[in-house]
């Protein structure tokens, strides 16, 4: 299942563990958010825009339009792990996403859930009541969502997270049967328990589209029954959603994106916290302003190397069979560019042996990446030039051929010259 947009009560013991990013220099809860969602609320407050209310789907269609969330990104999650208990295999929660914002909607739910990335603060959580309002008010979460979204699964920073679990016929998660946090490194066979997945994938099998009928038995999951599903009409009434799809390519992109957002936030936090610690010690020890201790350098390097390995798709398993989605997601996603003079883009798909044709994360164009603190961003840029030149032949980057490295380097030179140089 996907634990994106999941909110539970926050116990005091957990809150104590969050104090590091609640203090300066981050001050997560006290700092006003700068996200696509907060900007929309500002526009609503100023009456520069409005949200229309649809009799069938409430504010959902209007929100998708205002937040530029494509309908083709729709994913359906039927595991009952959200605070909204109406979720079931017959009534899944729909997830919509773009590069920086996620929205969760349950047809009969009480709330629309939103997660948006702040370039400095990481994931910020919001809700909008389902019922019609004279003046719609999107409210920032007060900390409840952090139980799952600032846990060990997110490296203790506020971030989206995706998981795969086995569920029963009611949508209850059977955690005793095993669960996995998923990203692009996760084996295909372990992915998407509790999700609907539409698309073809040859001989590969996953955990999506099926349930265990009785949690009291040792019944095994029938992966064959959930394989290569292109139509969900036999599972649920798809007409209640804006799209009948839960696209395979979209879910694979989501798997990559949520962890990339996580690691960018970690790199941001680690750098700012380390620099703040040095500033305090520099003053106390009468050291030069800007002095960077060896421990700070190691901390920044460790966070940066995590970003580098992940953004270049280190550890991505090879696809033994081609994959294909059922919606227009792949086409629309690729169209968003940017492209170099040869028409190449980091958004171009491979879908035969791996996800992307040029395995370097498109989130290098995001505000979360561009606004990383200078020390960590400069380190990433320097190492990226070394890796793409072919000088780093370490195991982490051995999957990148010289031709692939050259192509990525040239794409970045033309589309992100401030990162890689002209």
C-alpha positions, 0 to 999 in steps of 0.5 A, a space after each residue: 500500500 502507499 502511506 503517502 498522505 497518511 495521518 495518525 495521532 502523534 504520541 509524545 514519545 515520537 514527538 520527542 524524537 522529532 525535536 532536532 528538525 523542530 529546532 533552529 535552523 529548520 524549525 519545521 512547524 514554526 516556519 511558514 510553508 512555501 509550496 504549491 498548496 500554500 500558494 493556492 491557499 494564498 490565491 483563494 484568500 485573496 480571491 484571485 481564484 476559486 475552487 468549484 464544487 462538483 456534485 459527484 466528486 466535490 473539490 477534487 476536479 478543481 484541485 487537480 486543475 489548480 495544482 496541475 495534477 494530471 488525471 493520468 497520474 491516478 493510482 488506486 490504493 485499497 489497503 486500509 491504513 489511512 485515517 480514512 476508514 472508508 477505504 476498501 478493495 471496492 472503494 480504494 483511495 486515489 492518489 494523484 501526483 506531479 513533481 512536487 505535490 501529491 493528493 489523496 481522495 476517497 470517494 466517500 471520505 471526510 477529507 482530501 489529503 495533500 502533501 507538497 514539497 517545500 524546498 527548504 522544509 521537506 514534505 508539508 501536509 494539508 487537508 481540505 474538508 470534503 463538504 462544500 464551504 463558502 470559503 474553502 480552507 486548506 489547513 496545514 497539519 499540526 504534526 499528526 502526519 509525522 508519525 509515519 512521514 518522519 519515521 525510520 522509513 523516511 530517515 527521520 525527516 518529513 517526506 512521502 513514503 510508499 509501501 507494499 503490504 499484504 491485505 485481506 478482503 476488507 483491505 486490512 493490512 496483514 503486517 505479519 505477512 511482511 511489508 516493504 518500503 518501496 522505491 526504484 531499487 525494490 524487486 518487482 515481485 515485492 512491489 504494490 501489495 494493496 495497490 491496483 496496477 493496470 498494465 502489462 509486464 510479461 513474465 514478471 509478477 508483483 503483489 498488486 490487484 489481489 488480496 488474501 481471503 482469510 487472514 487466519 489461514 496461511 494462504 499464499 498470495 495468488 500473484 498470477 491472478 493479479 498479473 497483466 491486468 488492463 481493466 479494473 471493472 471486475 474489481 471495482 466500480 471505476 466510474 466513481 473515479 476520474 480515470 479507470 486506470 491505476 497505471 503501471 508506469 505511473 506507479 513506477 515513477 512514483 516509487 522513484 520520486 518519493 525516495 528521491 524527495 526523501 533523500 533531497 530533504 535529508 541532504 538539506 537538513 543534514 547540511 543545515 544542521 551541520 553548518 549550524 553546529 559548526 557556527 556555534 563551535 566556531 564562535 565558542 572556539 574563536 575559529 574563523 567564520 565559515 570554518 568547516 570541521 571534518 565531522 561536518 564535511 563527512 556529514 555532508 559527504 554522506 548525505 550527498 553520496 546517498 543522493 548521487 547513488 539514488 539519482 543515478 539509479 544505482 541498484 535498479 533491478 533490470 526488467 526481464 520483460 517490457 512494461 506498458 501502462 494503460 493510461 496516457 501517463 507515460 506520454 504526458 510525463 515525457 512531454 514535459 521535458 526539458 530537452 536538449 538540441 537532439 530532443 533528448 530528455 531525462 523524462 524519456 522512458 525505456 520500459 524494456 530493461 529499465 524505467 528511464 532511457 537516461 537514468 538520472 532523476 528528473 528531479 534535478 530540475 526541482 526546487 528541492 534540488 536547485 535550492 539545496 544548501 551550497 556546500 552539498 549542492 557543490 559537492 553533488 555537482 563536482 562528483 556528478 561531473 567525475 561520475 559522468 566523465 567515466 572517471 568513477 568506475 566504482 560498483 555504485 555506477 557500473 550500471 552506467 555505460 560510457 555512452 549513457 554517461 555521455 548522453 546524461 552529461 550532454 543533456 544536463 549541460 544544455 538543460 541544467 548548465 548551472 549544475 554540470 557546466 557548459 
